[in-house]
Amino acid sequence: MSASTGQYGEIFDRGYLHYGGPRLGQTHAVWALARYSMARALGIRRPWTAKIIPMLLYAAVAIPVLIAVGIRAFFPAFEFLDYAAFFGAIFLLVGIFVAMIAPEMMSSDRHDRLLPLYFSRPIGRSSYVVAKLLAAGLLTLSMSVVPAVVLWFGNGLLADEPVAALRDSLDDLGRIAVAGTMIAFYLGAIALMISSFTGRKSIAVGVIILGFVLSESLSLAISEALRDQPDLARWTFAISPSRTIAAMVGQLFDEPDLAADIPLNASLGVMAVVIAICCVVMFAWYRRRD
């Protein structure tokens, strides 16, 4: 009798193999998470519908700058857009931008239950928050600093002596870097903190925008209530992101109407404190909850 034939199979127990590649360390892990977060927020490797809002916001920031440079090319004596006006005008756009990208960075991880996976690795909770803040800050810099640098560069190149004009305006470039960086991380930290509490992006977007609106109303209401005490009333700017940014920009670019007699150190200090508070709240929340 011939042996019966049938399907043949083997089981190979390979076990767990040790990783033999290079170990790049925690810094590389933080940077990798930041890069991934920026790509996700911009809709890269996602359906085209995820790219619409970021691209529209970029266009809304870039078009006025390009128009200003174009007008300066044909009418050198006419200044369509200066740096203080630029930073004052982009607050709304940057606010919407961080309200869009922060939930993509934070809420999506909670919704998709990726946090236990992240925190089971050496990246840890503190590094996770640092990576997200870095991602939000760098991405927002592309809206708050890059267009202003293009405006600065265009103004210099269109001058009668471009090299001398660029050299003489290096102070303006430094002010642009300070203003843009503080705006990016200030608004980014607020949006990230709010987004860290929920896994639903729509709720996070709504709360961020509502929070900005309510803070403006509260600041104005308290300022009006303290009308008879002007020394106290002027400090209500700390409640309002737009007034805080306006005060900083006004002092940096010598615009008294924007500064409202608020010292530069005060506005920068408020922004730094808010960033620190947002980071501490996120550190504590992830340590306690996740």
C-alpha positions in Angstrom: 0.0 0.0 0.0 1.4 3.4 -1.0 1.7 6.1 1.7 -1.2 8.6 1.7 -0.4 11.9 0.3 -1.5 15.2 1.8 -0.5 18.8 2.4 2.9 19.3 3.8 3.8 21.9 6.3 6.6 22.8 8.7 6.7 25.1 11.7 9.9 27.1 12.3 10.2 28.6 15.8 12.5 31.5 15.2 11.9 33.0 18.6 12.8 36.6 19.3 15.8 38.0 17.6 17.9 40.8 19.1 18.0 44.1 17.2 21.4 44.4 15.5 21.1 47.8 13.9 22.3 51.2 15.1 20.7 52.6 18.3 20.1 56.3 17.5 18.9 57.3 21.0 16.1 59.2 22.5 16.9 62.5 20.6 16.4 60.8 17.3 13.1 59.2 18.6 11.8 62.6 19.6 12.7 64.1 16.2 11.2 61.2 14.4 7.9 61.7 16.3 8.0 65.4 15.6 8.5 64.8 11.8 5.7 62.3 11.8 3.4 64.7 13.6 4.2 67.5 11.2 3.5 65.3 8.2 0.2 64.1 9.6 -0.9 67.7 10.4 -0.2 68.8 6.8 -2.1 65.8 5.4 1.0 64.2 3.8 0.3 60.5 2.8 -3.4 61.1 3.5 -6.3 61.9 1.2 -6.2 65.2 -0.7 -9.1 66.5 1.4 -6.8 66.6 4.4 -4.4 69.0 2.6 -7.1 71.6 1.7 -7.2 73.7 4.8 -3.4 73.9 5.5 -2.8 74.9 1.9 -5.5 77.6 2.0 -4.1 79.0 5.2 -0.6 79.1 3.7 -1.9 80.8 0.6 -3.8 83.4 2.8 -0.5 84.3 4.5 1.7 84.2 1.4 -0.4 86.2 -1.0 -0.4 89.5 0.9 3.4 89.2 1.3 3.9 88.6 -2.5 1.5 91.5 -3.3 3.5 93.8 -1.0 6.8 92.8 -2.6 5.3 93.3 -6.1 3.9 96.7 -5.3 7.3 97.7 -3.8 9.0 96.7 -7.1 6.9 99.1 -9.1 6.3 101.8 -6.5 9.4 101.9 -4.2 8.1 104.8 -2.1 4.9 103.0 -1.3 4.9 100.6 1.7 1.9 98.3 1.5 2.7 96.0 4.4 5.2 96.6 7.2 6.3 94.0 9.8 4.1 95.2 12.6 1.1 95.1 10.3 2.0 91.7 9.1 2.2 90.1 12.5 -1.0 91.9 13.6 -2.8 90.6 10.5 -1.8 86.9 10.8 -3.0 86.3 14.4 -6.4 85.1 13.1 -4.8 82.9 10.5 -2.2 81.4 12.8 -4.9 80.8 15.4 -7.0 78.9 12.9 -3.8 77.0 11.8 -2.9 75.8 15.3 -6.6 74.9 15.9 -6.3 72.6 12.9 -2.9 71.0 13.4 -2.9 70.5 17.2 -5.8 68.1 17.3 -4.3 66.1 14.5 -1.1 65.8 16.5 -2.6 65.1 19.9 -6.3 64.0 19.7 -5.6 61.5 16.9 -3.1 59.6 19.1 -5.6 59.3 21.9 -8.4 58.3 19.5 -6.3 55.7 17.8 -5.0 54.4 21.2 -1.4 54.9 20.2 -0.4 56.4 23.6 0.3 53.1 25.3 2.5 52.1 22.4 4.4 55.4 22.6 4.8 55.2 26.3 5.9 51.6 26.3 9.1 52.7 24.5 12.0 54.8 25.9 10.5 58.0 24.4 8.4 58.4 27.5 5.7 61.0 28.4 7.9 64.0 28.8 9.7 63.3 25.5 6.3 62.9 23.8 5.2 66.3 24.9 8.5 67.9 23.8 8.2 66.2 20.4 4.6 67.5 19.9 5.6 71.0 21.0 8.5 71.0 18.7 6.3 69.8 15.8 3.6 72.4 16.4 6.2 75.2 16.9 8.2 74.4 13.8 5.1 74.0 11.7 3.7 77.3 12.9 7.0 79.0 12.3 6.4 78.3 8.6 3.5 80.7 8.8 4.7 83.3 11.3 8.4 83.6 10.3 9.0 82.4 6.8 6.6 84.9 5.1 8.0 87.8 7.2 11.6 86.7 6.1 10.4 86.7 2.5 9.1 90.3 3.0 12.4 91.4 4.6 14.4 89.8 1.8 12.2 91.3 -0.9 12.5 94.8 0.6 16.2 94.5 0.8 16.6 93.3 -2.8 14.4 96.0 -4.1 16.5 98.7 -2.4 18.9 100.9 -4.4 21.9 99.1 -2.7 20.6 95.6 -1.9 23.6 94.3 0.0 23.9 97.5 2.2 20.1 97.5 2.8 20.1 93.9 3.9 23.0 94.5 6.2 21.5 97.6 7.7 18.2 95.8 8.3 19.6 92.8 10.2 18.1 94.2 13.4 14.6 93.8 11.7 15.5 90.2 10.9 16.3 89.5 14.5 13.0 91.1 15.6 11.1 89.0 13.0 12.7 85.9 14.4 11.8 86.8 18.0 8.2 87.7 17.2 7.6 84.8 14.9 9.1 82.2 17.3 7.2 83.4 20.3 3.9 83.6 18.5 4.4 80.0 17.1 5.2 78.3 20.4 2.8 80.5 22.4 -0.3 79.7 20.4 1.0 76.2 19.6 1.4 75.3 23.3 -2.1 76.5 24.1 -3.7 74.5 21.3 -1.7 71.4 22.2 -2.7 71.5 25.8 -6.4 71.8 24.9 -6.1 69.0 22.4 -4.4 66.7 24.9 -7.6 66.3 26.9 -9.8 64.7 24.2 -9.6 62.1 21.5 -12.2 63.8 19.3 -10.6 66.3 16.9 -13.8 68.2 16.2 -14.3 68.9 19.9 -10.7 70.1 20.3 -10.9 72.4 17.3 -14.1 74.0 18.7 -12.7 74.4 22.2 -9.5 76.0 20.9 -11.4 78.6 18.7 -13.9 79.2 21.5 -11.2 79.6 24.0 -9.5 82.3 21.9 -12.8 84.1 21.5 -13.7 83.9 25.2 -10.3 85.0 26.3 -10.7 88.2 24.2 -14.1 88.9 25.6 -13.0 88.3 29.2 -10.0 90.5 28.8 -12.1 93.4 27.5 -14.7 92.9 30.1 -12.2 93.0 33.0 -10.4 95.9 31.4 -13.7 97.8 31.2 -14.5 97.0 34.8 -11.1 98.4 35.9 -11.4 101.5 33.9 -10.9 103.7 37.0 -7.7 101.8 37.8 -5.6 102.1 34.6 -2.5 100.6 36.2 -4.4 97.3 36.8 -6.5 97.5 33.7 -3.5 97.4 31.3 -2.4 94.1 32.8 -5.5 92.4 31.6 -3.7 91.9 28.3 -2.2 88.7 29.9 -5.6 87.0 29.5 -5.9 87.8 25.8 -3.5 86.1 23.3 -4.1 88.8 20.7 -3.4 91.7 23.0 -0.3 89.9 24.3 1.0 89.4 20.8 0.1 93.0 19.8 2.0 94.3 22.8 5.1 92.3 22.0 5.0 93.3 18.3 4.3 96.9 19.1 7.4 97.1 21.3 9.7 95.2 19.0 8.8 97.3 15.9 8.2 100.6 17.8 4.5 100.9 17.3 3.1 102.7 20.4 -0.5 102.2 19.4 0.0 98.4 19.5 2.2 98.3 22.6 -0.3 100.1 24.8 2.4 101.1 27.3 3.1 97.4 28.0 6.8 96.7 28.5 8.4 94.2 26.1 9.7 92.1 29.0 6.1 91.8 30.4 4.6 90.5 27.1 7.5 88.1 26.5 7.3 87.0 30.2 3.6 86.3 29.9 4.1 84.2 26.8 7.0 82.3 28.3 4.9 81.6 31.5 1.9 80.4 29.4 4.1 78.0 27.4 5.6 76.6 30.6 2.2 76.2 32.2 0.8 74.4 29.2 3.8 72.0 29.2 3.5 71.3 32.9 -0.2 70.6 32.5 0.4 68.2 29.7 3.2 66.5 31.6 1.0 66.0 34.6 -2.0 64.9 32.5 -0.2 62.2 30.7 1.5 60.9 33.8 -1.8 60.7 35.6 -4.1 59.5 32.9 -2.0 57.5 30.4 
